[in-house]
Amino acid sequence: MRDDQVVEIRTLLRSGQLKEIGGRPRKASAARPTTASLVAAFAAIYLIWGSTYLAIRYAVETFPPLLMMGIRHLGAGAVLYAWTRCRGTPAPQLREWVHPMLIGALLFFGGHGSLAWAEQRVPSGIAALLVATLPMWIVVLARMTATERKLGGRALIGLVLGFVGVAVLFGPDVLRHNRELNLLGAGAVLLGTFIWAAGTIYMRSVKMPESAVMSSAMQMLGGGAALMVGAAVFGETANFHMAAVTARSWLALAYLAVFGSIVAFTAYSWLHTVASPSRVSTYAYVNPVVAVLLGWVLASEKVGVFTVIAMIIILVGVGLVNAGQKDEHAPQQTNGNEESETEDAVA
C-alpha cells in the first residue's frame, strides 16, 4: 500500500467518514430541516390524513365506492410515477412490477375498497377508529408468521386493550340491537384493515424498488387497476352515470387524490428522511381524533359516550403496542422495507 493511500485512510478514520478498514465512506448528512418545514409536514399527515375519512364519505354519496377509489389511486399513481421519472429515477423492469402490483391490490383494493364501501353505512369517525387497530393486526400477523419475536408484556396489554376498545364500540349495538352502528359496514372496515396488515407483512418478505416514492406509485397503479376491475365486475361501471355525481363528491375525490395521496404522502416520505420512525408514526394517534371531530362538526355524526370511551381505549392500546415494539427493536437496525412498510397506510 502506498504512503498516500495510508494517509487518506487515516484521514477518513479520524473524520468519522470511515468506521473501519474495508468500509465505505459515509454520505454527507443532509441539511438540517427548518422548524417551519417540519411543522408543515406533520400538519399534513395529521390533518389531511385525518380528514380523508370524511372526504371518502362525501365522495361515495354519489360515486360508486370501488370506482371512486380506482380513479383516485390511478390518478395519484400516474402523477407520482411521472414525477419520479422526471427526477431521474429509472423505469422499473417488467419483473419489478410483480410484487408492487400484488401488494397494491391487497392494500388499495382490499383495504381502501372495503373502507369506501363501508363508509356508505358507518360514520367516518367510527371508520377511522376501526382503522386505528392496524398496528395491532400487524403485530398479530407478524407473530403468527414468525417474523417477530415473542411479544413483551406492554405490547400484549396493548393488544388486549385495543380489542376491548373495538368490543366497546360494537357492544351496545350487539346487545341492544338498536341499529345505531351498521355491523356489516363496521366488519368490512375491520376486514379491510386486516387485509392491509397482511399486505404489509407480505411486503417485508419481498424485494421492492429502492425508491420509496416509485414503489408507492407502482402500488397505487396496481391497486387502482384492481379497483377498476372490481368496479366492472360488481357492475359499478355499467350503472354509473356521470351526471348523477354532485359537485361535493367531485371535490372530495379531487381532495383525496391531490392532498390525501400526493401532498400528504410526499410529506410522509420526506419526514422519514429527517425524523425518527417513532415520531412520524404518531399520526396513528391523531388521525382518528381529527376524523371523529370533523365528522361531528361538519357532518353531524353522533359522538356518543361509547364512542369516546372506545376511542380512548383503542388509542391507549395502540400506544402501548408501538411502545412495546420500539423497546423490542431498539438495538436493531431496520432495513429499507421495514422503514417504508407503512408508507402507504393512508386513508
C-alpha positions in Angstrom: 0.0 0.0 0.0 1.4 3.4 -1.0 2.0 6.1 1.6 -0.6 8.4 0.1 -3.2 5.7 0.5 -2.3 5.2 4.1 -2.6 8.9 4.8 -6.0 9.0 3.1 -7.4 6.1 5.1 -6.1 7.7 8.4 -7.8 10.9 7.4 -11.1 9.2 6.8 -10.9 7.3 10.0 -10.3 10.4 12.1 -13.1 12.3 10.4 -15.6 9.6 11.1 -16.4 9.1 7.4 -14.9 5.5 7.6 -15.8 3.3 10.5 -13.2 0.6 9.8 -10.8 -0.7 7.3 -12.7 -2.1 4.3 -15.7 0.1 5.0 -17.2 2.7 2.6 -17.2 6.5 3.2 -20.4 7.7 4.7 -22.6 10.1 2.7 -22.6 13.6 3.9 -25.6 14.3 6.1 -28.5 16.2 4.6 -29.2 19.8 5.6 -31.0 20.3 8.9 -34.7 20.8 8.2 -36.3 24.1 9.3 -38.9 24.2 12.0 -41.4 25.6 9.5 -41.0 22.7 7.1 -41.3 20.1 10.0 -44.5 21.8 11.2 -46.0 21.9 7.7 -45.1 18.2 7.1 -46.5 17.0 10.4 -49.7 19.1 9.9 -50.1 17.4 6.5 -50.1 13.9 7.8 -52.0 14.8 11.0 -54.8 16.9 9.5 -55.0 15.8 5.8 -54.9 12.1 6.6 -57.4 12.6 9.4 -59.8 14.5 7.1 -59.7 11.9 4.3 -62.3 9.7 6.1 -64.9 12.5 5.9 -63.8 13.1 2.3 -64.4 9.5 1.5 -67.9 9.7 2.9 -68.7 12.7 0.8 -67.2 11.1 -2.3 -69.3 7.9 -2.0 -72.5 9.8 -1.7 -72.8 9.8 -5.5 -69.7 7.9 -6.6 -69.7 4.0 -6.6 -67.1 3.2 -3.9 -64.7 0.9 -5.9 -64.8 3.2 -9.0 -64.1 6.3 -6.9 -61.1 4.7 -5.2 -59.9 3.3 -8.6 -60.0 6.8 -10.1 -58.2 8.2 -7.1 -55.3 5.8 -7.0 -54.8 5.5 -10.8 -54.6 9.3 -11.0 -52.4 9.8 -8.0 -50.2 6.8 -9.0 -49.7 8.2 -12.5 -48.7 11.7 -11.2 -46.2 10.2 -8.7 -44.8 7.9 -11.4 -44.3 10.7 -13.8 -42.8 12.9 -11.1 -40.2 10.3 -10.1 -39.3 9.5 -13.7 -38.8 13.3 -14.4 -36.4 13.4 -11.3 -34.2 10.7 -12.9 -35.5 7.5 -11.3 -35.0 4.7 -13.9 -38.1 2.9 -15.3 -38.8 -0.4 -13.4 -38.2 -3.6 -15.4 -41.2 -5.8 -16.1 -40.3 -8.3 -13.4 -40.1 -5.5 -10.8 -43.8 -4.8 -11.2 -44.9 -8.1 -9.9 -44.7 -7.5 -6.1 -45.8 -3.9 -6.1 -48.8 -4.7 -8.2 -49.8 -7.6 -5.9 -49.3 -5.6 -2.7 -51.1 -2.6 -4.3 -54.1 -4.9 -4.9 -54.1 -6.0 -1.3 -53.7 -2.6 0.2 -55.8 -0.5 -2.0 -58.4 -2.9 -3.3 -58.7 -5.0 -0.2 -58.1 -2.1 2.3 -59.4 1.1 0.7 -62.1 -0.6 -1.4 -63.7 -2.1 1.7 -63.3 1.2 3.6 -65.1 3.2 0.8 -67.8 0.6 0.6 -68.3 0.6 4.4 -68.4 4.4 4.7 -71.8 4.3 2.9 -73.0 2.6 6.1 -70.9 3.8 9.0 -69.8 7.3 10.2 -66.4 8.4 9.1 -65.2 8.8 12.7 -66.1 5.2 13.6 -64.3 4.0 10.4 -61.2 5.9 11.5 -61.3 4.4 14.9 -61.5 0.9 13.5 -58.6 1.5 11.1 -56.6 2.7 14.1 -56.4 -1.0 15.1 -54.0 -1.6 12.1 -50.8 -1.7 14.2 -52.4 -4.4 16.3 -53.3 -6.6 13.3 -49.7 -6.2 12.0 -48.3 -7.3 15.3 -50.6 -10.3 15.5 -49.8 -11.4 11.9 -46.1 -10.9 12.4 -46.2 -13.1 15.4 -48.2 -15.8 13.6 -45.8 -15.8 10.6 -42.8 -15.9 13.0 -41.4 -12.6 11.6 -41.4 -11.1 15.1 -40.0 -12.4 18.3 -42.2 -13.2 21.4 -44.3 -10.1 22.4 -43.4 -8.2 25.5 -45.8 -7.5 28.3 -46.5 -4.0 27.2 -47.4 -5.0 23.7 -49.7 -7.8 24.9 -51.5 -5.4 27.2 -51.9 -3.0 24.3 -53.3 -5.7 22.0 -55.9 -6.7 24.7 -56.9 -3.1 25.2 -57.2 -2.5 21.5 -59.7 -5.3 21.0 -61.5 -4.3 24.2 -62.0 -0.9 22.6 -63.4 -2.5 19.5 -65.8 -4.5 21.7 -66.9 -1.4 23.5 -67.6 0.3 20.1 -69.6 -2.7 18.9 -71.0 -3.8 22.3 -74.1 -1.6 22.8 -75.5 -2.3 19.3 -74.8 -6.0 19.6 -76.6 -6.3 22.9 -79.4 -3.8 22.3 -79.9 -4.4 18.6 -80.7 -0.7 18.2 -79.0 -0.5 14.7 -77.1 2.7 15.6 -74.0 1.1 14.2 -74.1 -0.9 11.0 -72.3 -4.1 12.0 -71.8 -5.3 8.4 -70.1 -2.0 7.5 -68.0 -1.9 10.6 -67.0 -5.6 10.0 -66.0 -4.6 6.4 -63.7 -1.9 7.8 -62.0 -4.4 10.2 -61.7 -7.0 7.3 -60.1 -4.3 5.1 -57.7 -3.3 7.9 -56.7 -7.0 8.4 -56.1 -7.3 4.6 -53.9 -4.1 4.7 -51.9 -5.7 7.6 -51.5 -8.9 5.6 -50.2 -6.8 2.6 -47.8 -5.0 4.9 -46.4 -8.3 6.3 -46.0 -9.7 2.8 -44.1 -6.5 1.8 -41.5 -7.4 4.4 -40.6 -10.7 2.7 -40.1 -9.5 -0.9 -37.7 -7.2 -2.7 -39.3 -3.8 -3.5 -37.9 -1.0 -5.7 -35.2 1.0 -4.0 -37.1 4.3 -4.5 -39.9 4.5 -1.9 -41.8 7.0 -4.0 -41.5 4.9 -7.1 -42.6 1.8 -5.1 -45.6 3.6 -3.9 -46.5 4.9 -7.3 -46.4 1.3 -8.7 -48.5 0.1 -5.8 -51.1 2.8 -6.4 -51.2 2.0 -10.1 -51.6 -1.7 -9.3 -54.3 -1.1 -6.7 -56.1 1.4 -8.9 -56.2 -1.1 -11.7 -57.5 -3.8 -9.4 -60.2 -1.4 -8.1 -61.3 -0.6 -11.6 -61.6 -4.3 -12.5 -63.6 -4.8 -9.3 -65.9 -1.9 -10.2 -66.5 -3.5 -13.5 -67.1 -7.0 -12.1 -69.6 -5.7 -9.5 -71.5 -3.6 -12.0 -70.4 -0.2 -10.8 -69.1 1.0 -14.2 -72.2 -0.2 -16.0 -74.6 1.6 -13.7 -72.5 4.7 -13.3 -73.9 8.0 -14.7 -71.6 11.0 -14.7 -74.5 13.4 -14.5 -75.5 11.9 -11.1 -72.3 12.9 -9.4 -72.6 16.0 -7.3 -70.1 18.8 -7.1 -69.3 17.8 -3.5 -68.4 14.3 -4.5 -66.1 15.6 -7.3 -64.4 18.0 -4.9 -64.0 15.2 -2.3 -62.4 12.9 -4.9 -60.0 15.7 -6.1 -59.1 16.3 -2.4 -58.4 12.7 -1.8 -56.2 12.3 -4.9 -54.3 15.6 -4.6 -54.0 16.2 -0.9 -54.6 12.7 0.6 -52.4 10.7 -1.8 -49.9 13.1 -3.3 -49.3 16.0 -0.8 -49.6 14.1 2.4 -47.7 11.1 1.1 -44.8 13.3 -0.1 -44.7 14.9 3.3 -44.7 11.5 4.9 -41.8 10.2 2.7 -39.8 13.4 3.5 -40.4 13.1 7.2 -38.9 9.6 7.2 -35.6 11.1 6.0 -35.4 13.8 8.7 -37.3 12.4 11.7 -37.4 9.1 13.7 -39.9 6.5 12.6 -41.5 6.5 16.1 -42.1 10.3 15.9 -43.6 10.0 12.4 -45.8 7.2 13.5 -47.7 9.5 15.9 -50.1 10.2 13.0 -51.8 6.9 14.0 -52.9 8.6 17.3 -54.0 11.9 15.8 -55.9 10.8 12.7 -58.9 9.1 14.5 -59.3 12.1 16.8 -59.3 14.5 13.7 -61.8 12.2 11.9 -64.2 12.0 14.8 -64.2 15.7 15.4 -64.6 16.6 11.7 -67.4 14.1 11.3 -69.1 15.6 14.4 -68.7 19.3 13.3 -69.1 19.1 9.6 -71.3 16.1 9.0 -73.4 16.0 12.2 -72.1 12.5 13.0 -73.2 11.3 16.5 -70.4 11.1 19.1 -71.8 9.1 22.0 -70.2 8.2 25.3 -69.3 4.7 24.0 -67.5 6.2 21.0 -65.4 8.4 23.3 -64.6 5.5 25.7 -63.7 3.3 22.7 -61.5 6.0 21.2 -59.6 6.4 24.4 -59.1 2.6 25.0 -58.1 2.0 21.3 -55.6 4.8 21.2 -54.0 3.8 24.5 -53.8 0.2 23.2 -52.1 1.4 20.0 -49.7 3.5 22.0 -48.7 0.5 24.2 -48.3 -1.7 21.2 -46.0 0.8 19.5 -44.0 1.4 22.7 -43.6 -2.4 23.2 -42.4 -2.8 19.6 -39.9 0.1 20.0 -38.5 -1.5 23.1 -38.1 -4.8 21.4 -36.3 -3.5 18.3 -34.3 -0.6 19.8 -30.9 -2.3 19.4 -31.6 -3.4 15.8 -31.2 -1.6 12.5 -34.1 -1.6 10.2 -33.8 -2.3 6.5 -35.5 -0.4 3.7 -38.6 -2.5 3.5 -39.2 -2.2 7.3 -38.8 1.6 7.3 -41.3 2.0 4.5 -43.7 -0.7 5.3 -46.4 1.8 6.5 -45.7 4.5 4.0 -48.9 3.9 2.1 -51.1 3.4 5.1 -53.2 6.4 4.3 -56.9 6.6 4.1 
